[in-house]
Amino acid sequence: MTVVATDGSCLQNPGGRSAWAWVRDDGVKAAGFIPAGTNQIAELAAILEALKAHRDVTDLTIESDSQYAISCTTEWIHGW
């Protein structure tokens, strides 16, 4: 199993410069920024970028400290 931890932040929430990052359990990592966003956008961007970077991984676990991102991807998505 591959485990990837994600995080995102916007210090001037909302509308400020935002950053996202992910790190894999073996230390491989990536990060980036969004010119203007929110905490939630940055958290979701981190998950999206992690998923895009691991398209070929069949046993992937994403870790997040964002209850918003977790709820979006595990609960609310079923009603959208």
Buried (B, 14 or more C-beta within 10 A) or exposed (E): EBEBBBBBBBEEBEEBBBBBBBBBEEEEEBEBBBEEBBBBBBBBBBBBBBBEBBEEBEEBEBBBEBEBBBEBBEEEEEEE
